[in-house]
Amino acid sequence: MEVSAVVRLRTVSAAAALAAAVAVWAVVRRDRRLRRQLARERVEHRLTDGCLIRDLDAFRRRLDGLVAPRAPADDVVLARDEALVRPTRIDPTTDDD
């Protein structure tokens, strides 16, 4: 009977060791998968930020190119508007006829 007890002990020990190995393998696999996913998200974030910066720079250059030629015209319009708003020295109550 003692041989049977030893065999049972070895079987239970082997089963426990196998269960522990499977559990460790599952944890390691999950950890690696999460690390790869995190690395992908970091790369994606860097690419997205890089594209955003590139697109904003291109937009600013395009906007500057559109606004720069119109600046003198804007100055003329501003001077005209100031001239129209400026009070005159003519007294409307007097008749110069």
C-alpha positions in Angstrom: 0.0 0.0 0.0 2.8 2.4 0.6 3.8 2.3 -3.1 0.3 3.4 -4.0 0.5 6.3 -1.6 3.9 7.4 -3.1 2.4 7.1 -6.6 -0.6 9.2 -5.5 1.7 11.8 -4.0 3.7 12.0 -7.2 0.6 12.2 -9.3 -0.9 15.0 -7.2 2.5 16.8 -7.1 2.8 16.5 -10.9 -0.7 17.8 -11.4 -0.1 20.7 -9.0 3.2 21.5 -10.8 1.4 21.4 -14.2 -1.4 23.6 -12.9 1.1 26.1 -11.6 3.0 26.1 -14.9 -0.2 26.7 -16.8 -1.2 29.5 -14.5 2.3 31.1 -14.8 2.2 30.7 -18.6 -1.3 32.4 -18.8 -0.1 35.3 -16.7 3.1 35.7 -18.8 1.1 35.5 -22.0 -1.4 38.1 -20.8 1.4 40.4 -19.7 3.2 40.2 -23.0 -0.1 40.8 -24.9 -0.8 43.9 -22.8 2.7 45.2 -23.3 2.4 44.8 -27.1 -0.9 46.5 -27.1 0.5 49.4 -25.0 3.4 49.7 -27.4 1.1 49.8 -30.4 -1.0 52.5 -28.7 2.1 54.6 -27.9 3.2 54.4 -31.5 -0.3 55.2 -32.8 -0.4 58.2 -30.4 3.0 59.4 -31.6 2.0 59.1 -35.3 -1.3 60.8 -34.7 0.4 63.7 -32.9 3.0 63.9 -35.6 0.3 64.1 -38.3 -1.6 66.7 -36.3 1.5 68.9 -36.0 2.3 68.5 -39.7 -1.3 69.3 -40.7 -1.4 72.4 -38.5 1.9 73.6 -39.9 0.6 73.2 -43.4 -2.6 75.0 -42.5 -0.7 77.9 -41.0 1.5 78.2 -44.1 -1.5 78.1 -46.3 -3.3 80.6 -44.2 -0.3 82.9 -44.1 0.0 82.7 -47.8 -3.7 83.7 -48.2 -3.6 86.5 -45.6 -0.2 88.1 -46.5 -1.3 89.4 -50.0 -4.5 90.9 -48.5 -2.8 92.9 -45.8 -2.3 96.1 -47.8 -5.9 95.9 -48.9 -7.0 95.5 -45.3 -5.0 98.7 -44.4 -6.9 100.6 -47.2 -10.2 99.4 -46.0 -9.3 100.3 -42.4 -8.2 103.8 -43.4 -11.5 104.3 -45.4 -13.5 103.1 -42.4 -11.7 105.5 -40.1 -12.2 108.3 -42.4 -15.9 107.7 -42.6 -16.3 107.4 -38.9 -14.1 110.4 -38.1 -16.3 113.4 -37.1 -16.2 116.3 -39.5 -15.7 120.0 -38.6 -18.6 121.2 -40.7 -21.4 122.5 -38.7 -24.7 121.3 -40.3 -26.6 124.1 -38.6 -24.9 126.8 -40.7 -25.8 127.3 -44.2 -22.8 128.1 -46.5 -24.9 128.8 -49.6 
